[in-house]
Amino acid sequence: MMRSTPSIGIAPGLVATAAFTALLGATAHASLAAVDITACGQLIPTDEIGVLQADLDCASTPGIVLEEQGTLDFAGHRITDASPYAVRCAGNVCTLRSSAGTGEIIGSATAISVWGGRGPVQVSDLTIRDTGPFLVPTQGAIDAVDARLDLTRVRILNATANYGVIARRIRATDVQVSGGTGIGLFAIRSLVASNLTADGNGEIGVLAPLATELVTPPGSHVPTGCPDYRDDCVKGIRIDSFPLRA
């Protein structure tokens, strides 16, 4: 007599779990899908990544808008002559980066505008130059007055503005702010920096009016006439590594 082979059953719960896991994977993949950025005025939706496909000349029109947790990858390209902004972060959190070489924002009014958002706003591998002039006097090349701003390998050069960079809280690593007409970098509440250069600006290099202590490493210098390390007494200083807290 032939013996029947028992069938192997799969519990309904395991089937449901597997289906749910597959759905989550598909959803995550869809949310990370890149959006091709080919023209000025495009919107990067919430949680999505936009990738510049070529250099953009915005001819005095708005640049790119990022919704909440949106990411713009410059991919080595540039945005030129945008107005009133080259990139606007419309949510609390956004990221600007360049996965291939250094991205650029050139000749725009405000390079990066973060009005109302709390951050963190993360910017890396980007050169911003020849920005301004501005319609609102308090604007800077990077304007993030209410936000925490994290800068890594960023250069802001020749900004025509009251500030090269202004943000509520700033973390800066390998950052240069030089040649602007106003204050180089203004940290409204706190600043933590490593290898920060702020020189050749028309006003103060680094301003942190609520700071209680600025500790500079060996090799740094305070310009002649500065009685101590506080407030705006760091014009032209090169800061290799220091914490500055409110």
Buried (B, 14 or more C-beta within 10 A) or exposed (E): EEEEEEEEEEEEEEEEEEEEEEEEEEEEEEEEEBBEBEEBEBBBBEBBBBBBEEEBBBEEEBBBBBBBBBBBBBBBBBBBBBBBBBBBBBBBBBBBBBEEEBBBBBBBBBBBBBBEBBBBBBBBBBBBBBBBEBEEEEBBBBBBBBBBBBBBBBBBBBBBBBBBBBBBBBBBBBBBBBBBBBBBBBBBBBBBBBBBBBBBBEBBBBBBEEBEEBEBEEEBEBEEEBEEBBBBBBBBBBBBBBEBBB
